[in-house]
Amino acid sequence: MSEQGAQVLVIEVEKESVETLKTVLGASGHSVNVASSAKEGLQMLKDIHCAVAITELRMLDMSGLELVRAIRNLDPHISVIVVAPYLFINSAVEAMEEGAFGYITKPFNPSEIRIVVEHAYERYLLIDEASKKSYYHSLSILDALTGVYNHRYFHEALDKEVARAKRYPQHFCLAMIDIDDFKKYNDENGHLAGDELLRNLTNLFVRSVRNVDTVFRYGGEEFVIMMVETNKKGALLACERILNLVRLSLPTTVSMGIADFPQDATEKEIFIDKADKALYQAKNAGKNKICLA
């Protein structure tokens, strides 16, 4: 993330929420602007170059979904984050379908605010760079087949997450995933079917993780999911859910290996190796399993 921090617009009526967001984001180096209505917020976005907009879904002068659409129409580069009470997550998901980047739940969790905004700002910077010099093409950070980040960008993202975890002492996990008997599936069904399976699996992974987590294609039929601010117990629960969804909905199974930072390693290459060895332990134990480092 840029050391300068982001220009953030908060569109919110509730003063206590505004103060909490200003405190958390200000401490993270971001500049916070505030609007108390949708109309005022849209006007400010025309006057101020903001990277991130955080908006309450229950504005008086415009519905949350209408506001998300209006911001996206004004500048599709802006990363829009919606604020939703925990019991109304479905409303936040609807907003994401309209183009919002992600959501923050109420009651507020300072760590969630900080992480979601940092990821939103990183997304904004990537897109901004892309518009200037074809960044996605020149650096090739996306996997062409599946649309998720590729092996190259995995290492860049992992470097950032290791630095972040050391700066704010916390756990995060890597889940290494390999499709079981993929060569056999390709031989029996053809490479086009194999490509379709890779895309379907990727979509399942992306839908199954939180919006602050990231899916990468590590290579071939191997993937990595980076789960931030998650310990091994939480990562295991998430991976068990993914393992069961694959069994139920796709004509294959997967094997998974999980490593925890800093529990299993504090150095990047050792950390990757721990997750990789856990994966191959799962493969050697009969496949369709999860093993822990």
Secondary structure, 3 states (H helix, E strand, C coil): CCCCCCEEEEECCCHHHHHHHHHHHHHCCCEEEEECCHHHHHHHHHHCCCCEEEEECCCCCCCHHHHHHHHHHHCCCCEEEEEEEHHHHHHHHHHHHCCCCEEEEECCCHHHHHHHHHHHHHHHHHHHHHHHHCHHHHHCCECCCCCCECHHHHHHHHHHHHHHHHHCCCCEEEEEEEECCHHHHHHHHCHHHHHHHHHHHHHHHHHHCCCCCEEEEEECCEEEEEECCCCHHHHHHHHHHHHHHHHHHCCCCEEEEEEEECCCCCCHHHHHHHHHHHHHHHHHCCCCCEEEC
